[in-house]
């Protein structure tokens, strides 16, 4: 959370320090009054809007609206897209995320429409606008904790910037991808992108390099790699001297305080927090000061210095209330209740505990409202994407019909001139064949989605059966932990259900949750591991829940019948143009498992495996590449040692 907050404070919330005048905007408005050309006026209106970004989001919104009206009137698409981007940024600053998402989506539509034009001028400017739209959509989704979509759009922006010549923007998107991974707890991936960002910033002399260096130190601190954390924090201090940024410096000192606290040096931690207060006070950053006072109170509380803890925690609470930061109010009220209890003042302790409970309910209510807003945003966004896709399909149909008529005219002319009827007939047949193949691919994609929708209820049915069994065997107390894991798995399943492809990391996340559920259900009857080759790119994808049926079979039919504990290993690697997924268990073996099922009183047909095989067939039809599954029985010294399932899939990427 701290990493994301630092970066967004720098790039989005710099309006917090208001100024009485904006000389840049005033100068541009003077030029605007003297300008009569509509194209120049549209550009100036957008420039004025951007200038107000630093101090007045309402004015920024007004001038962006004026730029939008004028650019739409004169059909100037680049400035129309820029106006939508400025409107979106103003709405982010004002906290109106649903409207910001609508603005950024509109900018995306404008720029994508221009990219599709073969003879479009200003290609670099159009691509840059499209990348900004993608990145801005990614930020909105990241702020709303929809990390799958955030990553999807940041990677789209990344592909454009990596092929262009805008290192500053490229570094910024690398940082935002790092923030998404950090928010998901994937520290090593986050570190990779922060380092990429840092290298570019060092090369171009970017003045935010100190913030990125601090972010890297935070990763190492979280991993308890204290020497590396201190190395990067020390470098960040040097960089903030070169590129002054009091807010970034204050956050650095707060992080240094956490470093010293974790390394058992409370005196140095308190020195760092004092430095943080000085930095935040110099720019009147109450948000940062509230955090710092709480940290100082925390150290004094742990040392038993309760009067000092009371004084600093009270200051933190006052600032949090002034800023209406409900999470910080909740934390401070709870800590004050604990301090008063230690001081033997039970009445005050009870009063603050009641206030803590009220704040906790308020946080919960805010989160519920946030979830509703997030759901509405996602619904509207997905609906708009679907409409855009439908509109694009209509355009493609019209274009195909026009192309077909044009080709027929060429064919007729060719027949008249050269009288080569046979050749014309062959050309026409090839066009028809190409059209049929396209229709077959579309049909395969729809069938693939239909099979996935069959898969979900089957999967949920199995999980509900597992919950029922677990409650009977372990009682309701233990079932609570199981249910919480199940709810997370269901959330992931529902999130992926509308996608035909998901990133491989998301498939790994759902497998991890499923295996933890079954591990809990069967009382640690097996251990598991999931590995992925470093050569697999972030946007490589596969159909959701593709491996789960094979993992389920390995547990139920391979490991559970075995007397001893067992292991399951899931691995993702690349082999040429193919993604190789393997599920290996050291259970009783395929043939013994098959024999047990045949001798069982109730023989259950595996719907999931049948559906998965059909999904692979559809994948072949859709990609025109081979997709196959192989099941091999493993042996060691003449004895059966387990089963290995290998899926050989064509490499696919998240649709751009």
Beta strands, then each sheet from edge to edge (+ up, - down):
strand 1: 502-503
strand 2: 526-532
strand 3: 540-542
strand 4: 566-575
strand 5: 578-585
strand 6: 628-636
strand 7: 639-650
strand 8: 652-653
sheet 1: 1+ 3- 8+
sheet 2: 2+ 4+ 5- 7+ 6-
end
